[in-house]
């Protein structure tokens, strides 16, 4: 069935049916409804730019999370502290960092950051959630080895995702 036949069948175009049927169709997009106006396109571009910038910043923060050169607030640590962290990593039992899809260095970086939160900020959600989940009222005195055991029980991927999401309730 041709477009002209459909228009004639509907009957509300009258004598202009041939003209309407012969015009190039725009698939529902017209300048009249504002859906394709310059303002809308400009707003879409600005929104896309802001989304891209936000994604870039989030990616940068995520990289800092997995880097031992940054502290729990994703700020660079001084050189002497960085050396201590790397020395601790080299002496750490690497078998505790097995499993999951992340590299051992990345796991240790997250483990070190969680340990920093737990030992220095006992009121934060990371500390409270771990103490509740593993029934450890003295979690403030936990060692990196014990914390790695908790991460292994949770699964390293789950532990890291839990940390990245701000320490929500552990299931």
N, C-alpha and C positions, 0 to 999 in steps of 0.2 A: 504494500500500500504506500503510495507516495504522500509526501508532506501536504501537497495541495488537496488531496482527497481527505486527509485527516482534518485539515482546517475547514474545508467545506462541510464536512460531516458535523463538526462542532457548531458551526453556524453563527458564531458571533463575530466573524471578521467581515462578513458582507462582501462588498465589491473589492476590497483591498486584499483579498485572500491570495491572488496571484503574486502581488508585490511582496507580501510577507513570506510566501513559500520560496520566492526566488532570491531573497536576501541571504547572505552568509550567516549561518547560525553560530552563536557564541557559547553554546553549552551552558546556558544559565548564568553566565557572568556578564553583567552589564555595568556600565558606568553609573547608572541611575541609582542602584541600590547601595553604592558606596563600597562594595566588596573589592573593587579593584582601583580605588582612587589613589592618588599620590600620597595622601596623608596616611592611608592604611598601609601602603607599601613601605613608607618611611618608618612607621611604627613597627612593622614587622622586622625591618632591618635593624632598628635600634634594639628590639627585644632579642633578636638573634645574637647581636654583638654582646649584650649583657649576659646572655646565657653562656656564650662561648668564654667570656672572661671569668664567670663564676666557675665553670668547669675547669678552666686552666688553674685557678686558685685552689680549687679542691684537689686537683691532681698534684699540685705543688705541696700541699699540706700532707697528702698521702705519702708522697716520696719522703718527706721529712720524718714521718712516723716510722718508716722502715730503715732509717739511717741512724747509726749510733752516734753521729756527730751532732745530733740535736737532742735537747732535753724534752721533758714531758709536755712543755708548752710550745714545742716545735721552734725553739730558739737555739741558735748555735751555742755549743758548750765551749769553754776555754780549752786550749790545746792540752794542758796538763790533765784536765778531767777526761778529755777524749782519750788520751793515752791510757788512763786508768781503766776506762770502760773497755777498750780493746784488749788490754792485758787480762782483765777479768773474763772476757769472752774466750781468749785463747786458753785459759786455765779451766774453763767451764766444761763439765762432762757433756761432750757432743751427742752422746746417745740420748740425752734428755730432749734434744732438739729434733729428733726424728719424727717423721710423719707429716702429713699436710702438704700443701702445694707451695709453701713459701720456703725461701732459702734459710739455712741456719742463722746467718747474720741478721736477716730480717726478723726472725723469731726472737733472737736474743735482744734486738733493739726494742721490740714491743715489750718483751719480758722485763727488760731493764726499766722501761718507762712505767709499767704497771707497778713494779717493785718500788719505784720512787714515789708514786702516788700513795701506795699502801703504807709505806713506812713514814712518810712525811705529812700526809693529809688524811687522817683517819676518819674524818667525817664525810668524805666524798663518796659518791655512789660506787666507784670501783671497790673501795675498801669494804663498804657495808655489804655489797652484793656477794663478794667473795667470802666474807666472814659468815654470812647466812648460808650460802650454798654448801660450803665445806665445813660448817659447824666449828669454826675456829675463832673463839673470842679473843685470842692473843695474836691476831693476824698482823698487828703492827710490827711484831718481831720475826716475821716470816723471812726465810732465806730465799735466794734465787732458785736454789735446788727444789725447795718445797713448792714454790710458785710454779716452776716448770712442771712439777708433778700434777698440779691442778690443771695446768694448760693441757697436759697429756690426757687427763681424765675428760676434759671438755672436748678435746680434739683441737689441734693447733689452729685449723681454719676457723672453727667456731670461736676460739679464744681471741684470735686477732679481729674477727668481725665484731665480737662483743666489745673489744677495746675501741675500735674505730667508731662504733655507734654510741659511745659515751657511757658504757657500763650499765646497760639496762638490766632488768631482772633476769637472772639466769634460769633457764628451764631445765 
